Amino acid sequence: MNDVARAAGVSHQTVSRVLNNHPNVRDETREKVLAAIADLGYRRNSAARTLVTQRSGTVGVVTTGSFSFGPSQTLVAIEEAARETGYFITVATLRTVDAESMRDALDHLMQQGVDGIVVIAPHAEVVDAVRAAHEQLPVVVVAALADPPESVTTVSVDQVLGARSVVDHLAGLGHREVVHVSGPAGWLDAEARVLGWREQSQASGLGVPEVVEGDWTSGCGYELGQRMAAEGAPSAVFAANDHLALGLLRAFHEAGMRVPYDVSVVGFDDITGSGDFIPPLTTVRPGFVALGHQIIETLRGLLDGMAVGDAVLVPELVVRASTAAPRAV
């Protein structure tokens, strides 16, 4: 670091500020320091830094290993946000979701000297396991919880609000009933989206039909869409994620039903390519990049001893060509 300071013509403290992304550094000074770092091939010594700061600069993440879009994108967003702020990520995957597995995962991460832990909790069972396990470090749980554990702080996307925005949009177009194809039971996001759909349907004076349970996959959406088409599809369907919506679009197309003229379809997650579906899909964008930054910001606040409350992010309804006013009969 002293070599970098001499090459850039600045103090040792200025180099430290640049490395730690301190805002009180002039742009031209920051550029000189970064150029010197590049010329000298400087890399921080993590072991030495840990001895000085008493922190490893590493965040542990506990995940179920789900390949579903939401949890996997959340993990990617956490890693990107952590890297931008100078943290490393180490991941522990739960093979089974129970208190013992959670304790093992937490112990594994603490043995690596992590500064704090993030738990991606898509299932109710994960939250129960967090409650049962004993933590000695700051813990952030990524889940929409009505009753979060007292020992942890939560960060989540407002799934209920996202679902309500879908129903409000469809009601505004003139639909009198919205059928909801849900995610699987036990998934917190799926349950919250059902709640939001039901609440807004009732508030808008719409009919509230039975929930059609799905499993997050396009194949399931396709099968359910075939059944709906055979039985007489509703004027509007809200799918709990974009993969379910994709399957619905295929089934309706094969049945000769035009989206959105015969039936409107809405998804959730705004997966890559959802704007290129035929037709482009109206969906809810959770904002995974913002979620990752909020998770890391919350954890850093806890590490600094700040009084940090739960954080809830507002999703965005992205209106595309898969929704329209119901066809006049």
C-alpha positions as CSV (number, residue, x, y, z in Angstrom):
1,M,0.0,0.0,0.0
2,N,2.9,2.3,0.7
3,D,4.3,1.6,-2.8
4,V,0.9,2.6,-4.3
5,A,0.9,5.8,-2.2
6,R,4.4,6.8,-3.5
7,A,3.5,6.0,-7.1
8,A,0.3,8.0,-6.9
9,G,1.8,10.9,-4.9
10,V,-0.7,10.6,-2.1
11,S,-0.8,9.5,1.5
12,H,-1.2,5.9,2.8
13,Q,-4.6,7.0,4.3
14,T,-5.8,8.1,0.9
15,V,-5.0,4.8,-0.7
16,S,-6.9,3.1,2.1
17,R,-9.9,5.4,1.5
18,V,-9.9,4.5,-2.2
19,L,-9.7,0.8,-1.5
20,N,-12.7,1.1,0.9
21,N,-14.8,3.2,-1.5
22,H,-14.8,6.1,0.9
23,P,-16.8,9.0,-0.6
24,N,-14.5,11.8,0.6
25,V,-11.9,11.3,-2.2
26,R,-11.7,13.6,-5.2
27,D,-12.3,11.9,-8.6
28,E,-8.9,12.8,-10.0
29,T,-7.2,11.5,-6.9
30,R,-9.2,8.2,-7.0
31,E,-8.2,7.8,-10.6
32,K,-4.5,8.3,-9.8
33,V,-4.6,5.7,-7.1
34,L,-6.5,3.2,-9.2
35,A,-4.0,3.7,-12.0
36,A,-1.1,3.1,-9.6
37,I,-2.8,-0.1,-8.3
38,A,-3.1,-1.3,-11.9
39,D,0.5,-0.5,-12.8
40,L,1.9,-2.2,-9.7
41,G,-0.5,-5.2,-9.7
42,Y,-1.4,-4.5,-6.1
43,R,-3.7,-6.9,-4.2
44,R,-4.7,-6.5,-0.6
45,N,-3.4,-9.1,1.8
46,S,-6.7,-10.5,3.2
47,A,-4.9,-12.3,6.1
48,A,-3.2,-9.1,7.2
49,R,-6.4,-7.1,6.8
50,T,-8.2,-9.6,9.1
51,L,-5.6,-9.2,11.8
52,V,-5.9,-5.4,11.7
53,T,-9.7,-5.1,11.4
54,Q,-10.7,-8.3,13.3
55,R,-13.0,-9.0,10.3
56,S,-12.6,-11.5,7.5
57,G,-14.4,-9.5,4.9
58,T,-16.5,-12.6,4.1
59,V,-20.2,-13.1,4.2
60,G,-21.7,-16.5,4.6
61,V,-24.9,-17.4,2.7
62,V,-27.2,-20.3,3.6
63,T,-29.4,-21.5,0.8
64,T,-31.5,-24.5,0.0
65,G,-29.8,-25.0,-3.3
66,S,-33.0,-24.3,-5.2
67,F,-32.6,-23.7,-8.9
68,S,-35.9,-21.7,-9.0
69,F,-35.5,-18.3,-10.5
70,G,-36.1,-16.2,-7.4
71,P,-33.7,-17.9,-5.0
72,S,-31.0,-18.3,-7.6
73,Q,-31.2,-14.7,-8.7
74,T,-31.1,-13.6,-5.1
75,L,-27.9,-15.4,-4.6
76,V,-26.4,-13.9,-7.7
77,A,-27.5,-10.4,-6.6
78,I,-26.0,-10.9,-3.1
79,E,-22.6,-11.9,-4.6
80,E,-22.5,-9.0,-7.0
81,A,-23.4,-6.5,-4.2
82,A,-20.9,-8.0,-1.8
83,R,-18.1,-7.9,-4.4
84,E,-18.9,-4.2,-5.1
85,T,-18.4,-3.4,-1.4
86,G,-15.3,-5.5,-1.0
87,Y,-16.8,-8.6,0.6
88,F,-16.3,-12.2,-0.4
89,I,-19.1,-14.7,-0.4
90,T,-19.0,-18.3,0.9
91,V,-22.1,-20.5,0.5
92,A,-23.5,-23.4,2.6
93,T,-26.3,-25.4,1.0
94,L,-28.9,-27.2,3.0
95,R,-29.4,-30.8,1.8
96,T,-32.4,-31.2,4.1
97,V,-34.4,-28.3,5.7
98,D,-34.4,-28.9,9.4
99,A,-33.0,-27.3,12.6
100,E,-30.0,-29.7,12.7
101,S,-29.0,-29.0,9.1
102,M,-29.3,-25.3,9.8
103,R,-27.1,-25.5,12.8
104,D,-24.5,-27.5,10.8
105,A,-24.6,-24.8,8.0
106,L,-24.2,-22.0,10.5
107,D,-21.4,-23.8,12.4
108,H,-19.6,-24.5,9.0
109,L,-19.7,-20.8,8.1
110,M,-18.7,-19.6,11.5
111,Q,-15.7,-21.9,11.4
112,Q,-14.6,-20.1,8.3
113,G,-14.7,-16.8,10.3
114,V,-17.5,-15.1,8.4
115,D,-18.5,-11.6,9.6
116,G,-22.2,-12.2,9.1
117,I,-24.7,-14.6,7.6
118,V,-27.5,-14.2,5.0
119,V,-30.2,-16.9,4.9
120,I,-32.2,-17.2,1.7
121,A,-35.4,-18.6,3.0
122,P,-37.9,-19.5,0.3
123,H,-39.6,-22.1,2.5
124,A,-41.5,-21.8,5.8
125,E,-39.3,-24.7,7.0
126,V,-36.1,-22.7,6.6
127,V,-37.5,-20.0,8.8
128,D,-38.5,-22.5,11.4
129,A,-34.9,-23.9,11.3
130,V,-33.4,-20.4,11.7
131,R,-35.6,-19.9,14.8
132,A,-34.4,-23.2,16.3
133,A,-30.7,-22.7,15.6
134,H,-28.5,-20.6,17.8
135,E,-26.6,-17.7,16.0
136,Q,-23.6,-15.8,17.4
137,L,-23.3,-13.5,14.4
138,P,-25.5,-10.9,12.7
139,V,-28.0,-12.8,10.6
140,V,-30.2,-11.4,7.7
141,V,-33.1,-13.6,6.5
142,V,-34.3,-13.0,3.0
143,A,-38.0,-13.7,3.3
144,A,-41.4,-12.0,3.5
145,L,-42.4,-12.9,7.0
146,A,-45.4,-11.7,9.1
147,D,-43.7,-12.9,12.3
148,P,-39.9,-12.9,11.8
149,P,-37.5,-14.4,14.5
150,E,-36.5,-11.8,17.1
151,S,-32.8,-12.6,16.7
152,V,-32.6,-11.8,13.0
153,T,-33.4,-8.9,10.6
154,T,-35.3,-9.6,7.4
155,V,-35.1,-8.1,3.9
156,S,-37.7,-8.9,1.4
157,V,-39.7,-7.8,-1.7
158,D,-43.3,-6.9,-1.0
159,Q,-44.9,-10.0,-2.7
160,V,-48.4,-9.1,-1.4
161,L,-48.1,-5.6,-3.0
162,G,-46.8,-7.1,-6.3
163,A,-49.8,-9.5,-6.5
164,R,-52.2,-6.7,-5.6
165,S,-50.8,-4.5,-8.4
166,V,-51.6,-7.3,-10.9
167,V,-55.2,-7.6,-9.8
168,D,-55.6,-3.9,-9.7
169,H,-54.3,-3.6,-13.3
170,L,-56.6,-6.3,-14.6
171,A,-59.6,-4.9,-12.8
172,G,-58.8,-1.5,-14.3
173,L,-59.0,-3.1,-17.7
174,G,-62.5,-4.3,-16.9
175,H,-62.0,-8.0,-15.9
176,R,-64.5,-9.1,-13.4
177,E,-62.6,-12.2,-12.2
178,V,-58.9,-13.2,-12.1
179,V,-57.9,-16.8,-11.8
180,H,-54.7,-17.3,-9.9
181,V,-52.3,-20.2,-10.6
182,S,-50.2,-20.3,-7.5
183,G,-46.7,-21.6,-6.7
184,P,-46.4,-24.8,-4.5
185,A,-47.6,-24.9,-0.9
186,G,-45.0,-24.1,1.7
187,W,-43.2,-21.5,-0.4
188,L,-43.4,-18.1,1.3
189,D,-43.4,-16.1,-1.9
190,A,-46.2,-18.3,-3.3
191,E,-48.3,-17.8,-0.1
192,A,-47.8,-14.1,-0.1
193,R,-48.8,-13.8,-3.8
194,V,-52.0,-15.7,-3.0
195,L,-52.8,-13.4,-0.2
196,G,-52.2,-10.3,-2.3
197,W,-54.4,-11.7,-5.1
198,R,-57.2,-12.5,-2.7
199,E,-57.1,-9.2,-0.9
200,Q,-57.1,-7.1,-4.0
201,S,-59.8,-9.2,-5.7
202,Q,-62.0,-8.6,-2.7
203,A,-61.2,-4.9,-2.5
204,S,-61.9,-4.5,-6.2
205,G,-65.3,-6.3,-6.0
206,L,-64.1,-9.2,-8.2
207,G,-65.0,-12.8,-7.9
208,V,-62.6,-14.9,-5.9
209,P,-62.4,-18.4,-7.5
210,E,-60.5,-21.4,-6.1
211,V,-56.8,-21.1,-6.3
212,V,-55.2,-23.4,-9.0
213,E,-52.0,-24.8,-7.4
214,G,-48.9,-25.0,-9.6
215,D,-45.3,-25.9,-9.0
216,W,-43.2,-23.0,-10.6
217,T,-42.5,-24.9,-13.9
218,S,-43.6,-24.1,-17.4
219,G,-44.6,-27.8,-17.9
220,C,-47.1,-27.4,-15.0
221,G,-48.4,-24.2,-16.6
222,Y,-48.9,-25.9,-19.9
223,E,-50.9,-28.8,-18.3
224,L,-53.1,-26.4,-16.3
225,G,-53.6,-24.2,-19.4
226,Q,-54.7,-27.2,-21.4
227,R,-57.3,-28.0,-18.7
228,M,-58.5,-24.4,-18.6
229,A,-58.8,-24.2,-22.4
230,A,-60.9,-27.4,-22.4
231,E,-63.1,-26.3,-19.6
232,G,-63.6,-22.7,-20.9
233,A,-60.7,-20.4,-19.9
234,P,-61.4,-17.3,-17.8
235,S,-60.8,-13.8,-19.2
236,A,-57.7,-13.2,-17.1
237,V,-55.1,-15.5,-15.4
238,F,-52.4,-14.4,-12.9
239,A,-49.6,-16.9,-12.8
240,A,-47.4,-16.9,-9.7
241,N,-44.2,-16.8,-11.9
242,D,-43.2,-16.3,-15.5
243,H,-42.4,-20.0,-16.1
244,L,-46.0,-20.9,-15.3
245,A,-47.2,-18.1,-17.5
246,L,-45.0,-19.3,-20.4
247,G,-46.7,-22.7,-20.2
248,L,-50.1,-21.1,-20.1
249,L,-49.3,-19.1,-23.3
250,R,-48.3,-22.2,-25.2
251,A,-51.4,-24.1,-24.1
252,F,-53.7,-21.2,-25.0
253,H,-52.0,-20.8,-28.4
254,E,-52.4,-24.5,-29.2
255,A,-56.1,-24.3,-28.2
256,G,-56.6,-21.5,-30.7
257,M,-57.0,-18.8,-28.0
258,R,-55.5,-15.4,-28.6
259,V,-53.6,-13.7,-25.8
260,P,-54.7,-11.0,-24.8
261,Y,-57.9,-10.9,-27.0
262,D,-59.4,-14.0,-25.6
263,V,-57.6,-14.2,-22.3
264,S,-55.1,-11.9,-20.5
265,V,-52.1,-13.5,-18.8
266,V,-49.8,-12.0,-16.2
267,G,-46.7,-13.5,-14.6
268,F,-44.3,-12.6,-11.8
269,D,-40.4,-12.3,-11.6
270,D,-39.7,-10.6,-15.0
271,I,-37.3,-13.4,-16.0
272,T,-34.8,-12.8,-18.7
273,G,-36.6,-13.1,-22.0
274,S,-40.1,-12.5,-20.7
275,G,-40.3,-9.4,-22.9
276,D,-39.7,-11.7,-25.9
277,F,-42.6,-14.1,-25.2
278,I,-45.4,-14.2,-27.7
279,P,-46.9,-11.9,-26.8
280,P,-44.5,-10.0,-24.5
281,L,-45.5,-10.8,-20.9
282,T,-47.0,-8.4,-18.4
283,T,-45.2,-9.3,-15.2
284,V,-44.0,-8.1,-11.8
285,R,-40.3,-7.1,-11.6
286,P,-39.0,-7.7,-8.0
287,G,-35.8,-5.9,-8.6
288,F,-33.1,-8.4,-7.7
289,V,-30.2,-6.0,-8.0
290,A,-31.7,-3.6,-5.5
291,L,-32.5,-6.6,-3.3
292,G,-28.9,-7.7,-3.2
293,H,-27.7,-4.2,-2.4
294,Q,-30.2,-3.9,0.4
295,I,-29.2,-7.2,1.9
296,I,-25.6,-6.3,2.0
297,E,-26.3,-2.8,3.3
298,T,-28.5,-4.2,6.1
299,L,-25.8,-6.7,7.1
300,R,-23.1,-4.0,7.1
301,G,-25.3,-1.8,9.3
302,L,-25.6,-4.7,11.8
303,L,-21.9,-5.3,11.7
304,D,-21.3,-1.6,12.5
305,G,-23.6,-1.9,15.5
306,M,-26.4,0.2,14.0
307,A,-30.1,-0.2,14.9
308,V,-31.3,-1.7,11.6
309,G,-34.9,-2.6,11.0
310,D,-36.5,-4.9,8.6
311,A,-36.4,-3.7,4.9
312,V,-39.2,-4.3,2.4
313,L,-38.7,-3.4,-1.3
314,V,-41.5,-2.3,-3.6
315,P,-41.8,-4.3,-6.8
316,E,-42.7,-2.8,-10.2
317,L,-45.5,-3.9,-12.5
318,V,-44.2,-4.1,-16.0
319,V,-47.2,-3.8,-18.5
320,R,-46.6,-5.5,-21.8
321,A,-48.8,-6.9,-24.6
322,S,-50.2,-10.0,-22.8
323,T,-53.0,-8.0,-21.1
324,A,-56.0,-6.1,-22.5
325,A,-59.6,-5.4,-21.8
326,P,-61.9,-8.5,-21.9
327,R,-63.5,-9.3,-25.2
328,A,-67.1,-8.2,-25.5
329,V,-69.4,-11.2,-25.5
